Amino acid sequence: MVHQFPSEPPVVANPHDSSWSIAQSLELYGVRDWGENYFDISPAGEMVAQLKVGSQTCQVALLDIIEGMKARGIEMPSILRIENLLDDRVKALNEAFKRAIADYNYQNDYRGVFPIKVNQQCHVIEEISDFGTRYHHGFEAGSKAELIIALSKLKDDQSLIICNGYKDSEFIELGLYAREMGLKCFFVLETPSELPTILECSERLGIEPLLGVRIRPSVVVDGHWNQDSGDRSIFGLSTASLVQIVEQLKQHQMLHCLQLLHCHLGSQIPNIRNVRSGVLEACRFYSGLIEEGAPMGLLDLGGGLAVDYEGTRSNHDHSMNYQLDEYCANIVETICECLDPQGIAHPVIVSESGRSTVAYSSMLLFNVLDVRDHRPVPLPDALPGNSHELVRNLWEVNQVVTAKNFQECYNDALFYRDEVRELFRRGQVSLGDRALGDNITLAILEKVAAELRVTKKQYPELDNLPEILADTYYGNFSLFQSLPDVWAIDQVFPVMPIHRLQEAPNRDAVIADITCDCDGKIDHFANANGIRRTTRLHSLKEGEEYYLGVFLVGAYQETLGDLHNLFGDTNVVSVHINADGSYDFVREFHGDSIADVLSYVEYDTKIMTEEFRQRAENAVKNGKITAAKRKQMMKAFKASLDGYTYFEKEEH
């Protein structure tokens, strides 16, 4: 569900107005609300990434990184990752639990595991593994492929591997071999049917498993994914199935293998009260399993730690009404309150926080290619003598718009415009009158919008005026490849210019990608008061690139991306910020070429090249082109196959 609020008029419309300040850009785009102090705006009006490195807070302008990328032949669009920002998220999670454990005198430890499904990119996994070793931070694997990643990349034997999802014999054998090598690899039972396979493999290989059970809590959480919580969750055991598994383990004298309870409360949980209620219910299951004779020892609370994409600090779907320290404190305190009266030892706390770990470290950067401007073209000094009566009516409305009657003028303009369009469809109004009528209407609406900006009175029926007048900015990216959740589930991400932020943005806008699809657009934007249907951007300057950034995209977007219009993976750059404020290009990955994406859909580019050569040769034979022209065409064909799938500007 998208929470929508009235669009707010901009404070300033003139891009050269000296009253505009960096502080106003910070407020307009909510940088300090959603950025977790990782982003700011420099005095030069440029978006900066900032990070505490040692005792220094270092800032790097994103525009400087883009210039460095261009110098290295890495074009837009690109995913930018800040490597030690990812490290800082792992640190923040572990240190927050450490503080909560100390505050409540909790008598055990925290162990984080990163769900590989959230971002399977090799360099992300390697960074989490390398930096996470100091915290014994492990991995959650939901498939055989992800288990292979965990087994090969995890460097610390004290870290956990949590195996969720459905498991066949091959999956189970891999996990048992990991157990035999000394890794703490747990099989979490999702259904009763998994247990016989685990028992058979265990007996055949002579390796005892580490087992967990995933229960289906009754708590229904708030947020976008709440249908996956409560009794209708598609994962987890019912209470009856849980008792059945306990009895089967007793019969096989393997109840001692059951050491972990898994309780996934939900994804992107915006309301902290849901977390406390879910942990309380999980603790009751945990104590019940101990009463049945299972040794237990670990309580895995799954994911759910949210990211405030909106920056509203609320219980809206794409926000959160709590901070990380509050989240950890609620979990630790609730476990103590539930288990201490029963004399049950505190379990190791496990969480599978993926979104909040990787979201902040990645951003999509792209340039704007063009703008479809919705401003009216200059009107003539007088109407042509043969103009239709309805067009004359529009002309008269345009002459009389004032602060007192702009609502009436708005209604009249739309009425006359729609009448002109209807007569045009019937062939009773000329093309010239239709064009002039539309243009006069835009002029009226611009005047109404100007009056609306300065009035203190609310006009709910005019809330959609910024959307009607919004320009369309065409960005050099594919929504379906780089931001699929915007299209699929109405996900909201922070979107803003990364430079010119000392100037007042003077246009309401929506953003379109370069796919041939009407769904390829961003028209929901985070705002301090909720969600707006437009955002404020700057007019383009002749001969100057205009760059936008989409932030908090590190979770799920790359993995879910598709090949709509055969736009492939973008370029990816990882940088590391140094203590002296400099930065290093650590990794570079060039995006898919056209040949790459054609091979993904089973085309053989060698055959295609030969087919094109034959077509060109036939054209030579038939006298349509020369042999020299054929050579030029073949060169262009091969260059395109090797080229980037996105828009490439010519170098002069």
C-alpha positions in Angstrom: 0.0 0.0 0.0 1.4 3.4 -1.0 0.6 6.3 1.5 -0.1 9.3 -0.7 -0.2 12.9 0.5 -1.0 16.2 -1.2 1.9 17.4 -3.3 3.7 20.3 -1.7 4.5 23.4 -3.8 8.2 24.2 -4.1 9.6 26.9 -1.9 11.4 28.6 -4.9 10.8 28.3 -8.6 13.7 30.4 -9.9 16.9 28.3 -10.3 19.0 31.5 -10.0 17.3 32.8 -6.8 20.1 33.5 -4.4 17.8 32.7 -1.4 18.0 29.0 -2.2 20.4 27.1 0.1 22.0 23.7 0.6 19.8 23.3 3.7 16.7 23.6 1.5 18.1 20.9 -0.9 18.8 18.7 2.2 15.2 19.2 3.3 13.6 18.8 -0.1 15.2 15.5 -0.8 15.3 14.3 2.8 19.0 13.3 2.6 19.5 13.3 6.4 16.2 11.5 7.0 16.9 8.4 4.8 20.7 8.6 4.6 21.7 7.3 8.1 24.4 9.9 8.1 26.1 8.2 5.1 25.2 11.1 2.7 25.4 14.8 2.7 25.6 17.8 0.4 28.8 19.8 0.1 29.0 23.6 0.0 29.6 23.2 -3.8 26.1 21.7 -4.1 27.4 18.1 -4.8 26.1 14.9 -3.2 28.8 13.3 -1.1 29.2 9.9 0.5 30.6 10.3 4.0 32.0 7.7 6.4 34.0 7.7 9.6 37.4 6.2 8.8 39.4 5.9 12.0 38.9 9.2 13.9 38.1 11.2 10.7 34.8 11.7 8.9 35.7 11.6 5.3 33.6 12.9 2.4 33.8 12.0 -1.3 31.8 13.7 -4.0 29.9 11.3 -6.2 30.5 13.6 -9.1 34.3 13.2 -8.6 33.8 9.4 -8.7 31.8 9.7 -11.9 34.6 11.7 -13.5 37.1 9.1 -12.4 34.9 6.4 -13.9 34.6 8.3 -17.3 38.4 8.6 -17.3 38.7 4.9 -17.0 36.1 4.2 -19.8 33.2 3.3 -17.5 30.1 5.0 -18.7 26.6 5.6 -17.3 24.5 4.0 -16.1 26.6 2.4 -13.4 26.1 0.8 -10.0 28.5 2.4 -7.4 29.3 0.5 -4.3 31.2 2.0 -1.4 33.0 -1.0 0.1 33.7 0.3 3.6 30.1 1.6 3.9 29.1 -2.1 3.6 31.7 -2.9 6.3 30.2 -0.2 8.5 26.7 -1.7 8.2 28.0 -5.1 9.4 29.8 -3.3 12.2 26.7 -1.2 13.2 24.5 -4.3 13.5 26.9 -6.3 15.6 27.9 -3.4 17.8 24.3 -2.5 18.4 23.5 -6.0 19.6 26.7 -5.9 21.7 25.5 -2.8 23.5 22.0 -4.2 24.1 23.5 -7.4 25.5 25.7 -5.4 27.9 22.8 -3.1 28.9 20.5 -6.0 29.9 23.2 -8.3 31.3 22.3 -10.9 28.7 24.2 -14.1 29.2 25.0 -15.1 25.7 26.2 -13.7 22.3 24.8 -12.4 19.0 25.6 -14.1 15.7 24.5 -12.4 12.5 24.0 -14.2 9.2 23.6 -12.5 5.9 20.9 -13.9 3.6 22.7 -14.5 0.3 19.5 -14.1 -1.7 19.4 -10.4 -0.8 22.5 -9.8 -2.9 24.5 -12.7 -4.4 27.1 -10.6 -6.2 30.5 -12.2 -5.5 32.3 -9.0 -4.4 29.5 -8.2 -1.9 29.6 -11.7 -0.4 33.4 -11.6 -0.2 33.4 -8.2 1.5 30.9 -9.4 4.1 32.9 -12.6 4.7 36.2 -10.7 5.0 35.0 -8.0 7.3 32.5 -10.1 9.1 35.1 -12.5 10.4 35.8 -10.3 13.4 32.2 -10.7 14.4 31.8 -14.3 13.4 29.2 -13.1 10.9 27.9 -15.9 8.8 25.5 -16.7 5.9 22.0 -17.9 5.3 21.6 -20.2 2.3 18.2 -21.0 0.7 19.4 -23.1 -2.2 22.2 -25.4 -3.2 23.9 -22.7 -5.2 23.8 -20.4 -2.2 25.1 -23.1 0.1 28.1 -23.6 -2.3 28.7 -19.9 -2.1 28.7 -20.0 1.7 30.9 -23.1 1.9 33.5 -21.6 -0.4 33.5 -18.0 0.8 33.1 -18.3 4.6 36.5 -18.0 6.3 35.5 -18.3 10.0 34.6 -21.7 11.6 32.8 -19.9 14.4 30.4 -18.3 12.0 27.0 -19.9 11.3 25.6 -21.2 8.1 21.8 -21.4 8.3 20.2 -23.6 5.6 16.6 -22.5 4.9 14.3 -23.5 2.0 13.5 -26.9 0.6 16.4 -29.4 0.6 17.0 -32.5 -1.5 19.6 -35.2 -0.7 22.4 -33.3 -2.6 21.8 -30.2 -0.5 21.7 -32.2 2.7 24.9 -34.1 1.9 26.8 -30.8 1.3 25.6 -29.5 4.6 26.6 -32.7 6.5 30.1 -32.6 4.9 30.4 -29.0 6.1 29.4 -30.2 9.6 32.0 -32.9 9.5 34.6 -30.3 8.6 33.7 -28.4 11.8 31.4 -25.7 10.3 28.3 -24.8 12.2 25.9 -25.6 9.4 22.2 -25.9 10.5 19.4 -27.4 8.6 16.2 -25.5 9.4 13.2 -27.8 8.9 10.5 -26.0 6.8 8.1 -29.0 6.4 7.9 -32.4 8.1 8.7 -34.1 4.8 12.3 -32.9 5.0 13.2 -34.8 8.2 13.2 -38.4 6.7 15.6 -37.3 4.0 17.9 -35.7 6.6 17.8 -38.7 8.8 18.5 -41.1 5.9 21.5 -39.0 4.7 22.8 -38.7 8.2 22.7 -42.4 8.8 24.2 -43.2 5.4 27.1 -40.8 5.9 27.6 -41.3 9.6 27.4 -37.6 10.3 25.0 -36.1 12.9 23.2 -33.0 11.7 22.7 -29.7 13.5 18.9 -29.1 13.3 16.6 -26.2 13.6 12.8 -25.8 13.2 11.0 -22.9 11.6 7.8 -22.1 13.3 5.0 -20.1 11.8 4.2 -17.4 14.3 0.6 -16.1 14.5 1.7 -12.4 14.7 0.7 -10.5 11.6 3.2 -7.7 11.0 2.6 -4.3 9.4 4.1 -3.4 6.1 4.2 -4.2 2.4 5.0 -7.9 3.0 2.6 -8.6 5.8 0.7 -11.3 3.8 3.7 -13.5 4.4 3.3 -13.3 8.1 0.8 -15.0 10.5 -1.0 -18.2 9.9 -1.1 -17.7 6.1 2.7 -17.6 5.8 3.9 -20.0 3.1 6.9 -21.0 5.2 7.2 -22.6 8.6 5.7 -25.4 10.6 2.3 -25.4 12.2 2.3 -26.2 15.9 1.0 -29.7 15.1 3.8 -30.3 12.7 6.3 -29.1 15.2 5.1 -31.6 17.8 5.2 -34.3 15.1 8.9 -33.6 14.3 9.8 -33.6 18.0 8.2 -37.0 18.4 10.1 -38.4 15.3 13.4 -37.1 16.6 12.7 -38.8 20.0 11.9 -42.1 18.2 15.3 -41.9 16.4 17.1 -40.8 19.5 18.2 -37.6 17.8 16.3 -34.9 19.8 19.7 -33.7 21.0 20.4 -32.5 17.4 17.6 -30.0 17.7 19.4 -26.8 18.8 17.9 -23.9 16.9 14.4 -22.3 16.7 13.8 -20.2 13.6 11.1 -17.6 13.6 11.0 -15.2 10.6 8.6 -12.4 11.6 8.4 -10.7 8.2 10.3 -8.5 5.8 10.8 -4.7 6.0 8.8 -4.5 9.3 8.0 -0.8 9.8 6.5 -1.1 13.3 8.7 -2.0 16.3 5.6 -3.2 18.2 5.4 -6.1 15.7 9.0 -7.1 16.5 8.4 -7.3 20.3 5.2 -9.3 19.8 6.9 -11.7 17.5 9.9 -12.3 19.7 7.6 -12.9 22.7 5.7 -15.6 20.7 9.0 -17.1 19.5 10.3 -17.3 23.1 7.2 -19.3 24.1 7.9 -21.9 21.4 11.6 -21.9 22.4 10.7 -22.7 26.1 8.2 -25.3 25.0 10.9 -27.2 23.0 13.1 -27.2 26.0 10.3 -28.6 28.1 10.1 -31.4 25.5 13.7 -32.2 26.1 15.5 -30.5 23.2 18.8 -28.9 24.3 18.3 -25.8 22.0 20.7 -23.0 22.4 20.1 -20.7 19.4 17.1 -18.4 18.7 17.0 -17.2 15.0 14.6 -14.3 14.6 15.1 -14.2 10.8 14.9 -10.9 8.9 12.6 -7.9 9.1 15.0 -5.1 10.2 13.7 -2.3 8.0 15.3 0.4 5.9 13.7 3.9 6.0 13.4 4.4 2.2 10.9 7.3 2.7 12.8 9.0 5.5 9.5 9.6 7.3 10.5 7.6 10.5 6.9 6.2 10.5 5.1 2.9 10.3 4.4 3.5 6.5 5.3 0.5 4.4 8.6 1.9 3.1 9.7 3.5 6.4 10.3 2.4 10.0 9.4 3.9 13.4 12.5 2.8 15.2 16.3 2.9 15.1 18.8 0.1 15.1 19.6 0.4 18.8 15.9 0.3 19.7 15.4 -2.8 17.5 18.3 -4.7 19.2 17.2 -3.6 22.7 13.6 -4.7 22.2 14.8 -8.2 21.1 17.2 -8.6 24.0 14.8 -7.2 26.6 11.9 -9.4 25.4 13.9 -12.6 25.6 15.1 -11.8 29.1 11.6 -10.9 30.3 10.2 -14.2 28.8 12.9 -16.7 29.7 14.3 -15.4 33.0 11.2 -16.2 35.1 11.4 -19.8 33.8 15.1 -20.2 34.6 15.9 -20.9 31.0 19.4 -20.0 29.9 19.7 -17.2 27.4 20.1 -18.5 23.8 22.5 -17.2 21.2 20.6 -14.6 19.3 20.7 -15.0 15.5 19.3 -12.6 13.0 19.2 -12.6 9.2 19.3 -8.9 8.5 20.0 -8.6 4.8 18.2 -5.5 3.5 19.6 -3.2 6.2 23.1 -4.6 5.7 23.5 -4.0 2.0 20.9 -1.4 0.9 23.0 1.7 1.9 26.2 0.7 0.2 24.9 0.7 -3.4 23.5 3.4 -5.6 22.4 3.6 -9.3 23.9 6.6 -11.1 22.7 7.7 -14.6 22.7 10.7 -16.8 19.5 12.3 -18.2 19.3 12.1 -22.0 16.4 14.3 -22.7 13.4 16.1 -21.3 9.8 16.3 -22.5 8.9 19.8 -21.4 5.3 20.4 -20.5 5.6 24.2 -20.4 3.5 26.0 -23.0 5.2 27.5 -26.1 4.9 31.3 -26.3 1.4 32.3 -27.3 0.7 34.6 -30.2 -0.1 38.2 -29.6 -3.6 37.7 -30.8 -5.7 34.7 -31.8 -6.1 33.9 -35.6 -9.4 35.3 -36.9 -10.7 31.8 -37.7 -10.1 30.3 -34.3 -12.9 28.1 -32.9 -15.2 29.6 -30.3 -14.0 27.2 -27.6 -10.4 28.2 -28.3 -11.5 31.8 -27.9 -13.1 30.9 -24.6 -9.7 29.4 -23.4 -8.0 32.6 -24.6 -10.3 34.7 -22.5 -9.8 32.5 -19.4 -6.0 32.9 -19.7 -6.4 36.7 -19.6 -8.2 36.8 -16.3 -6.4 34.3 -13.9 -6.0 35.9 -10.5 -5.4 34.9 -6.9 -9.2 35.2 -6.3 -10.5 33.1 -9.2 -7.7 30.6 -10.1 -9.8 27.6 -9.0 -12.6 28.7 -11.2 -10.2 29.3 -14.1 -8.7 25.8 -13.5 -12.2 24.2 -13.9 -13.1 26.3 -16.9 -9.8 25.5 -18.7 -10.2 21.7 -18.3 -13.8 21.9 -19.4 -13.1 23.9 -22.6 -10.0 21.8 -23.4 -11.9 18.6 -23.2 -14.6 20.0 -25.4 -12.1 21.0 -28.0 -10.6 17.5 -27.9 -14.0 15.9 -28.3 -14.8 18.0 -31.3 -11.4 17.3 -32.8 -12.1 13.5 -32.5 -15.3 14.2 -34.5 -13.5 16.2 -37.2 -15.2 19.5 -36.2 -12.0 21.2 -34.9 -8.8 21.6 -37.0 -5.4 20.3 -35.9 -4.2 23.9 -35.5 -7.1 24.7 -33.1 -6.5 21.5 -31.2 -2.8 22.4 -30.8 -3.6 26.0 -29.8 -6.2 24.9 -27.3 -3.9 22.5 -25.6 -1.2 25.2 -25.4 -3.5 27.8 -24.0 -4.6 25.3 -21.4 -1.0 24.7 -20.3 -0.5 28.4 -20.0 -3.6 28.7 -17.7 -2.5 25.8 -15.6 1.0 27.3 -15.2 -0.7 30.5 -13.9 -2.9 28.5 -11.5 0.1 26.6 -10.2 1.9 29.9 -9.5 -1.1 31.2 -7.5 -1.4 27.9 -5.7 2.3 28.1 -4.5 1.7 31.3 -2.6 -1.8 30.7 -1.1 -2.1 29.3 2.4 -5.5 27.7 1.7 -5.7 24.0 0.7 -7.4 23.0 -2.5 -7.6 19.1 -2.5 -9.0 19.0 -6.0 -5.8 20.7 -7.3 -3.5 18.2 -5.6 -2.8 16.6 -9.0 -1.8 19.8 -10.7 2.0 19.2 -10.3 1.5 15.8 -11.9 -0.4 17.3 -14.8 2.3 19.8 -15.5 5.2 17.5 -14.7 8.0 17.2 -17.3 9.3 13.7 -18.2 13.1 13.3 -17.7 14.5 10.4 -19.7 17.2 8.6 -17.8 19.8 6.4 -19.3 18.9 3.2 -17.5 16.4 0.3 -17.5 14.0 0.3 -14.6 13.4 -3.5 -15.2 17.1 -4.3 -15.0 18.3 -2.0 -12.2 15.2 -1.1 -10.2 12.7 -4.0 -10.8 10.9 -3.5 -7.4 9.8 -0.1 -8.5 7.8 -1.7 -11.2 6.9 -5.0 -9.5 5.9 -4.0 -6.0 5.8 -0.1 -6.0 9.0 0.1 -4.0 10.1 3.6 -3.2 13.7 4.6 -3.3 15.3 8.0 -2.7 16.0 9.7 -6.0 17.7 13.0 -6.5 20.3 15.0 -8.5 23.8 14.5 -7.3 25.0 18.0 -8.3 23.7 21.6 -8.8 22.1 21.3 -5.3 23.0 24.9 -4.5 20.5 25.8 -7.2 16.7 25.8 -6.8 15.2 22.9 -8.8 12.7 24.6 -10.9 10.6 21.8 -12.6 8.2 19.2 -11.3 9.2 15.9 -13.0 8.7 12.2 -13.4 11.5 10.0 -14.6 11.3 7.6 -17.5 13.8 4.9 -18.5 14.8 4.1 -22.1 12.8 0.9 -22.5 9.9 0.9 -24.8 7.4 0.4 -22.0 5.0 2.7 -20.3 5.7 1.0 -17.0 9.4 2.0 -17.2 9.0 5.1 -15.0 9.5 6.4 -11.5 6.5 8.4 -10.4 6.5 7.8 -6.6 9.1 9.8 -4.6 9.9 9.9 -0.9 9.0 13.2 0.8 9.0 14.3 4.4 5.2 14.1 4.5 4.9 10.8 2.7 4.9 10.0 -1.0 4.7 12.5 -3.9 3.9 11.7 -7.5 6.5 14.1 -8.8 9.9 15.3 -7.7 11.7 18.6 -8.3 14.6 18.7 -10.8 16.7 21.3 -12.6 16.3 22.4 -16.1 19.0 20.9 -18.3 21.9 23.1 -19.4 23.2 23.0 -23.0 26.3 20.9 -23.3 26.3 19.8 -19.7 25.4 16.4 -18.3 22.8 16.1 -15.6 23.3 13.2 -13.2 20.7 11.6 -11.0 21.2 9.0 -8.2 18.9 6.3 -6.9 20.0 5.4 -3.4 19.6 2.4 -1.1 19.4 -0.1 -4.0 21.8 -2.7 -2.6 19.1 -5.2 -1.6 17.5 -7.5 -4.2 17.6 -5.2 -7.2 20.6 -6.7 -9.1 19.4 -10.2 -8.6 15.8 -9.6 -9.7 16.7 -7.5 -12.7 15.6 -8.8 -16.1 16.5 -8.2 -19.8 13.5 -6.2 -20.8 14.3 -4.7 -24.3 17.6 -6.6 -23.9 19.2 -4.0 -21.6 21.7 -6.0 -19.7 23.7 -5.6 -16.4 25.1 -2.1 -15.9 28.7 -1.3 -15.2 29.7 -1.8 -11.5 32.4 0.1 -9.6 33.5 -0.5 -6.0 35.4 2.2 -4.2 37.1 2.3 -0.9 37.2 5.6 1.1 40.6 6.3 2.8 41.3 8.1 6.0 42.8 11.1 4.1 39.6 11.6 2.2 40.9 10.0 -1.0 39.4 6.9 -2.5 40.5 3.9 -4.4 38.9 2.1 -7.3 38.9 -1.4 -5.9 36.9 -3.3 -8.4 35.5 -2.6 -11.9 33.0 -4.8 -13.7 31.9 -3.8 -17.2 28.3 -4.3 -17.9 26.9 -6.6 -20.6 27.6 -6.1 -24.2 24.9 -6.6 -26.8 26.6 -9.9 -27.7 26.4 -11.0 -24.1 22.6 -10.4 -23.8 21.9 -12.0 -27.2 23.7 -15.1 -26.0 21.5 -15.1 -22.9 18.5 -15.6 -25.1 20.2 -18.3 -27.2 21.4 -16.3 -30.2 24.7 -17.3 -31.8 26.4 -14.0 -32.7 28.8 -15.7 -35.2 25.8 -17.0 -37.1 24.1 -13.6 -36.9 27.2 -11.9 -38.2 27.4 -14.3 -41.1 23.6 -13.8 -41.9 24.2 -10.0 -41.9 27.2 -10.4 -44.2 25.2 -12.4 -46.6 22.5 -9.8 -46.7 25.1 -7.0 -47.3 26.8 -9.1 -50.0 23.5 -9.5 -51.8 23.0 -5.8 -51.6 26.4 -5.4 -53.3 25.4 -8.0 -55.9 22.2 -6.2 -56.7 23.9 -2.8 -57.0 22.3 -1.3 -53.9 25.6 -0.6 -52.1 29.3 -0.7 -52.9 31.8 -3.1 -51.5 33.4 -0.3 -49.6 30.0 0.6 -48.1 29.6 -3.1 -47.2 32.9 -3.0 -45.3 31.7 0.1 -43.4 28.4 -1.7 -42.5 30.1 -4.8 -41.3 32.4 -2.8 -39.1 29.4 -1.0 -37.6 27.6 -4.3 -37.0 30.5 -5.8 -35.2 31.1 -2.7 -33.1 27.5 -2.7 -32.0 27.8 -6.3 -30.9 30.7 -5.4 -28.7 29.1 -2.2 -27.4 27.2 -1.4 -24.2 23.5 -2.1 -24.2 22.7 1.4 -22.9 22.9 4.8 -24.7 26.4 5.8 -25.5 27.2 9.3 -26.4 29.6 9.9 -29.3 33.1 11.1 -28.3 34.4 14.1 -30.3 
